[in-house]
Amino acid sequence: MIGRGRRSRFLVSVCGLQAGSALVYLLATDAGLAAPTTLAVPFVWLTAAATAVRVVDTPSVSRRVGVVAAVVGAGYTLGLAWLTGLVSVSTGDAAELHLFTLPPGWGPAVGWDGPFVAARLLPYRVAGYLAVGYLVAVAAAETLAGHESNGTGVCSAAGGAVAVASCAGCSLPVVASLGAGLGSAGLAVGGLGLSTYLLATASYLLAVAALVWRRRLARWLDGLLARTSPS
């Protein structure tokens, strides 16, 4: 785990990189801005994703365990993308690529329709899913190497489950909008209500925290179970 000072500098760097990227994106495209709360959703996801990958403790494991854990993380990420509709089976024959200039973080969104696979990729969702997949891979490596206690396993499983719930609920309306070919004016947040996206963002933060600090949560859980169990 990195020190508090380095963590603060990293957070400042991540925020500055997002601000600079958003400015360049707005100047280079016809994308517009949105309400501050709408813009905050991808900002929080991207910041949490980058910070989690930076600060999580990675165990020292054999190459075989590392490969298996990587497969588990990749499978989880692909499953998450499938459940939320970012990746699906294509119904067309021709290959088409579309670019949607949504507000920063939501865009630039990419739509791909191929002979076999279709994809609707939102930048903050892609980064968020990849980060959670990496955290799941780290947890899987600990489990396979025998470094994980029962409590840690419970926290890891809970974090993965909460991540699925947080991602599934609020991707579908935006994915559907992209599927309908909407441009920068088609950010359909109002259909479900912004509160749905904010709730999903809170759930995502909870999932990331459970996966990053699973050892601390496990020690707390083990102590709680020890105090409440009959002697």
N, C-alpha and C positions, 0 to 999 in steps of 0.2 A: 504494500500500500504506500503510495507516494505521500510526502509530507504536505502539511497544510499550506505552506508558502508556495510550493510548486503547483499544488492543486489550484490555488487562487490564480496564479499566473496562467495556468492552462485554461481556466474558465474565461479569463479576460481575452486570451488569444482566440478561443472558440467564438466568443461573442463578436469580437472584432472581425473575424473572418466571415461570419454570417452577415454582418452589416455591410462589409465591403462587397461581398458577393451579391447581396440584394441590390446595392446601388448600381453595380455594373449591369446586372440583369435588367433593372428598370430603364437604364439609359440605352441599352442595346436592343430592347424589344418594346412592343406597345403594351406590355403588361401594366395593369393599374394596381393601385393599393386597395386595401380592404379595411374593415373596422379593426381597431387595435387588438381586440380580443380574438378576432379571426386570424390575424397575423401572429399572435402569440402562440397559437397551437403548434405550428411547425417549428417555431423558435424553441419552444420548450422540449419538444421531441428531439430535435437535432442536438441541443445542448446536453440533454440527459444521455442520449446515445453515445456521443463522443466522450463524455465524462466517465460513463460506466465502463467503456472499453479501456479507458486510460487507467482507472484506479483499481479494477478488479484484480485480485490475487490469482495468478496462474500457477497451478501446481507443476512440479517437475515430474514428468512421467516418461515412460518408454515410448519409442516411436510407434509401436503397434497400438498402444493405448491412445496416443495422440491422433492417429489416423481414424480409429473407431469413433473417438469423441468428435472429430471433425465431421464425420459422416452423420452422426446423430444431430449435430448442430445444423448442418446443411439440410437434412431432412425436415427438421423442425421449421426452419425458415421457409422452405418451399411449401410445406403444409400450411403455414400461416398465410403465405401469399395466395394459396389456392382457396382457403376458407374465406378470405376477405375479398376475393374476386379480382385481385391484381393480376393473377395468372389464371387462365382458363383454356378450355379446349376451343379452338377456332372452328367456325362454321363456314368460313370462306375458302376459296381456292387460291386467290392471288395474294401476294405479299404487299402490305401497305403500311407505311410509317407515317404517323401524325404527330405534330408537336402543338401543344396547347399552352399558350402564354397566360397562365393563371398567376395570381399574386405570388410574391416571393415565398418560397417554402412549399407552397402548393404547386407551384410551377417552377421551371418549365416541366410540364407533364408530358410523358411520352405514351403514345398509343401505338401498339403494334398488332397487326392482324396478319398472321401467316397461314400457311396451309394446314398446320397442326396446332399451333399454340397462339393464343392472343394474350396481350399484356397491356395493362393500364398502370403506368408507373408514376407515382407521386414522390418527389424527392425525399420529403420527411418520412414517408412511410417506408420507402426502401431502406433508408438509413436506420430507422427504428427497428425494422425487422432483422436487418443484418446484425445490429448490436445485440438484440435479444438472442438471436441464433448463436452468436459468439459466446454469450454468457451461459447459454444452455450447454454448449460444447465444453466450456470450462468446468461446469458442474458435472457433466458426464465423465470428464477425465478424472476428476476427484473420486467419483463413485467407482469407476473401473479400476483405479489404482488402489482402492481401499482406504483412501484418506478421509472419507466422508462418514460422519456419524448418522444415526437414524434421524436425529433432529435436523441436521443439515439437509438430508435428503427430502424431508418433509417441506422445508423452506424452499428448496429448489423446485420441487414439484408444484408447490403453491404459486411460486413466481411464474413458472411456465404457463400454468392454467390461467392466472390473472392476465398474463400477456395476451393469450388467445381471446379472452373476453373483451379486453380493452381494444384490441385491433379489429375484431369482427364487427362491432356494432356501428362504427362510424365511417368505415371505408366505403361501404356499398353505395350510399347516395352519390358520392363524388365519382366513384368508378362508373356508376350508371350514367352520370352526366357526361363523362368523357366518352362513354360508349355511344352516346347520342350525338357526339360531335360538337359539343359546346366549347366555345372559346373562352376568352378571359372574362366575359360577362356571365359565364355559366357556372360559376362556383356556387353550387346549390347547397349552401349551408343552412339556409332558412327552412328547407323542407323538413328536416328532422328537428331543427332548433339547435342553436349554438351550444346549448347546455349539454346536449348529447356528446358533442366533441370535447367539451371541457371535462365531462365526467370520464370519458374514455382516456383523456390525457392524464387525469389523476390516477386512473387505474394503471396506465402504462408506467407512471412514475413509481407506483407501489410495486409493480412486477419487477422493474429494474432494481429497486432497492432490495427486494427479497432475494434476488439472484446475486447482487454484488455483496451484500452484507449477510449472506446466508449463514456464515459461521457464527457471527455475533447473535443473530436471531436464534440459531440452533442452541447456543449455550444458554440463552435466556429461556428457550422452550424446555430444554432438558432440566434446568433448575426449577422451572415452574412445575413440571411433571413430578420431579423428585419431592417437592414440598407438598403436592396435593395427593400423591399416591399413598395408600395405607402402608404403614410400616409393619 
